[in-house]
Amino acid sequence: MAEIKGINTDSRTVNSFRNIGSGLISQIVQTVLGFIGRTIFIKYLAVEYLGVNGLFTSILSVLAFAELGVGSAFIYSLYKPLAEKKEHVVAAVLNLYKNVYVAIGVTVFVLGSLVIPFLDQLIPTKPDAIVENITVIYLFFLFNAASSYFFSYKVSLLNADQRNYITTVNYLIFYVIQNVVQILVLVIYKDFLYYLAAQLILQFLSNVSISYLVNRYYPFLKKFKKEKIDPVIKKEIISNAKATLVIKIGGIIVNNTDNIIINYFSGLVLVGLASNYNLLIAIISALILQVFNNITSSIAQINAVESKEKQYQTFKMVNLANLWIYGFSAICFIILSNDFIVLWIGKEYVLPVNISLMLAINFFMVGVQGTIWTFKTTYGFFNQGKYLVIITALLNLLFSFWLGSEYGLFGILMATAIARVVTNFWYDPYIVFKLGLKIKGSIYLKRFLIFLGLLLISGYVTYYVSTQFNFSVLVNLMFKLLLCIMIPNTIILLAYRNTTEMDAIKGIFRRSYLAVVAKIKK
């Protein structure tokens, strides 16, 4: 592997294609194993364990505010020195990154420990089905969350250098081993603590492995291990980190408090039932993000060196792909999720269709902002709109308790959507267009509303046709899937067939294929 030592020199096209390809393959394998693992979990452990899993995951996600948002600030500071092949600057940024993240890991563990005395308030009545000590279970989650910070700075270097595929392959290997071990533990011992221990050990070994690989691929890190960061770069990182801290806190409150509020109003059982639907959402999101996350560093380079016209053409192409994929996926989720749950684990785990609708709306709203957020961060617009996220979070909490008391889970999910619509859902595009692309934001709004209209029409037609037939569960699922593939995609393809962004999407696939073939022939 000596040929890949040092900073990446491959083209953006080759890097993007390689990262996306490895990411999609990895995610498919993870999806299959995830479903097998969840099925075994449900078979051998009570649904209350799913609720505990979802609740503690949400609590520790909230504690992730200790990360202070510095991750995004550090990654942004790596783009330029990596592009300019300045090894000593890269090493200096990583040295500071390491020190900060070690401190963050310790902070997360300390703050997480302070939650322990309040576990009885979070779970006032321990379910009879859970035989283990709640505090011990929580400590497994806490150790796992805190330890990850000691290694994540090295993962960020690979991602900033367009080498996500190395991280992907390493993670996949250990993920497969982890799931096999956890399945065997459930089948043989039916013990939740052994299940968590297997997860803790394998994820730790995965982190150690990626640390070793980064040291091997970037030997200059050892050479410059005492390199001090330039005060100008340090000042920029601190400024950006302050802004992302505010954004991070707001985002955590918006995205990770729903399970806590659901538990407050409805208990662990409903948290567990909702977690199955959230698993489906998470799988779909992870698959899509393998495409868009793996082109972030390429977009950063375009925004750094190309003309505004080139940047806008890139935005239109990526945004159309983003809207299309998330819109199609949202329609699929609304129409297919309940049939899939019935086929997978049974009717007793099904939630009303209006829950699927609200989950899909929130999924779509977050997803379609992906292009906007990618451009916003790669432009370095960390300070713009930072306080608006706090307003989003406060509105989400206010609406969640109000609507949750009236409409339960549906109201809590609807509250999140409302909070997003009235705040950053419109403001972030405005900033990207006004300050970054130097174009009127009304252009984005017009294009978005046109696509949204097409999506609503295609979604309604698909749903209406799917309700006119009633077969067995498996046949229903397959027939509805066929309708979801045919109707929305046909409508969107016909509407955009002659646009420059559609031509650009076709062109990128063609160039990627030719570039990879040329690389293989070498």
DAMOUR-V821708 format. One record per pair of residues at least 12 apart in sequence whose C-alpha atoms are under 7 Angstrom apart, sorted by sequence separation. I is the first residue (numbers start at 1). J is the second residue. D is the distance in Angstrom with one decimal. If there is no record, write none. Layout:
I,J,D
I,J,D
This chain:
78,90,6.2
155,167,6.7
259,271,6.1
338,350,6.0
400,412,4.5
403,415,6.7
429,441,6.8
182,195,5.3
466,480,5.8
400,415,5.2
182,198,6.2
399,415,5.0
181,198,6.8
116,135,6.6
396,415,5.7
178,198,6.6
396,416,5.2
178,199,6.1
462,483,6.3
334,356,5.3
462,484,6.3
74,97,6.8
334,357,5.5
396,419,5.3
178,202,5.7
395,419,5.5
462,487,6.3
334,360,6.4
333,360,6.5
392,419,5.3
174,202,6.4
392,420,6.1
458,487,6.4
459,488,6.7
112,142,6.4
330,360,5.0
458,488,4.9
392,423,6.0
174,206,5.8
109,142,6.5
458,491,6.8
330,364,6.2
171,206,6.3
388,423,6.5
389,424,6.7
170,206,6.9
388,424,6.6
67,104,5.9
109,146,5.5
327,364,6.5
66,104,6.1
108,146,5.7
326,364,5.7
106,146,6.9
170,210,6.7
66,107,6.7
105,146,4.8
326,367,6.1
66,108,6.2
105,147,6.3
326,368,6.7
167,210,6.8
64,108,6.9
105,149,5.0
63,108,6.4
104,149,6.9
105,150,6.3
323,368,5.5
322,368,6.0
102,149,6.5
101,149,5.7
102,150,5.3
63,112,6.9
101,150,6.1
322,371,6.9
319,371,5.7
358,410,7.0
318,371,6.7
359,413,6.8
98,153,6.1
355,410,5.7
358,413,6.0
362,417,5.7
97,153,6.2
137,193,6.7
140,196,6.5
144,200,5.6
151,207,6.0
358,414,6.3
372,428,6.7
376,432,5.8
154,211,6.3
372,429,5.9
375,432,6.8
379,436,6.7
151,211,6.5
154,214,6.5
372,432,6.8
7,82,6.7
273,349,5.9
303,379,6.8
7,85,6.5
296,374,6.4
300,378,5.0
82,161,6.6
48,129,6.9
49,130,6.9
75,156,6.5
79,160,6.2
56,138,6.7
78,160,6.6
46,129,6.3
75,160,6.2
312,437,6.3
327,455,6.5
331,459,5.8
335,463,6.4
308,437,6.1
91,221,5.3
95,225,6.7
164,294,6.8
343,473,6.5
343,474,6.9
87,220,6.7
91,224,5.9
91,225,6.7
339,473,6.3
92,227,5.0
162,297,6.1
88,224,6.1
91,227,6.8
92,228,5.4
93,229,6.0
92,229,4.7
160,297,5.9
340,477,6.9
244,382,6.1
251,389,6.7
339,477,6.0
88,227,6.9
243,382,5.6
247,386,5.3
250,389,5.0
254,393,5.0
89,229,7.0
243,383,4.9
246,386,5.9
250,390,4.6
253,393,5.5
246,387,6.6
336,477,6.4
23,165,6.7
26,168,6.8
37,179,6.6
44,186,6.5
240,382,5.6
247,389,5.6
250,392,6.9
251,393,7.0
254,396,6.2
22,165,5.8
40,183,6.7
240,383,6.8
243,386,5.9
250,393,5.1
19,163,6.9
246,390,7.0
336,480,6.9
19,164,5.6
23,168,6.2
41,186,7.0
45,190,7.0
19,165,4.8
22,168,6.9
26,172,6.1
33,179,6.9
37,183,6.2
44,190,6.1
15,162,6.0
18,165,6.9
262,409,6.4
332,484,5.9
8,161,6.2
7,161,7.0
258,412,6.9
77,237,7.0
328,488,6.6
254,416,6.8
74,237,6.3
73,237,5.4
73,240,5.4
73,241,5.5
70,241,4.7
69,241,5.5
68,241,6.7
70,244,6.9
69,244,4.6
68,244,6.9
69,245,4.6
68,245,4.4
69,248,5.7
68,248,6.8
65,248,6.3
65,249,5.5
317,501,4.5
316,501,5.8
317,502,6.9
317,504,6.2
317,505,6.2
62,252,5.5
61,252,6.8
62,253,6.8
62,256,6.3
61,256,6.4
58,256,5.2
58,257,6.6
58,259,6.6
55,259,5.9
54,259,6.9
55,260,6.3
6,217,6.1
5,217,4.4
6,218,5.1
4,217,6.6
5,218,5.9
52,268,7.0
51,268,4.8
54,271,6.9
51,269,6.2
48,268,6.0
51,271,5.0
48,269,5.8
51,272,4.1
54,275,6.6
47,269,6.6
50,272,4.7
48,272,6.4
47,272,6.0
31,283,6.4
27,286,7.0
27,287,5.8
24,287,6.2
24,290,5.9
23,290,5.1
20,290,5.7
20,291,5.2
20,294,5.9
19,294,5.8
16,294,6.0
16,295,5.6
12,298,5.7
76,378,6.8
17,512,6.1
14,512,6.5
13,512,5.7
14,515,6.2
14,516,6.1
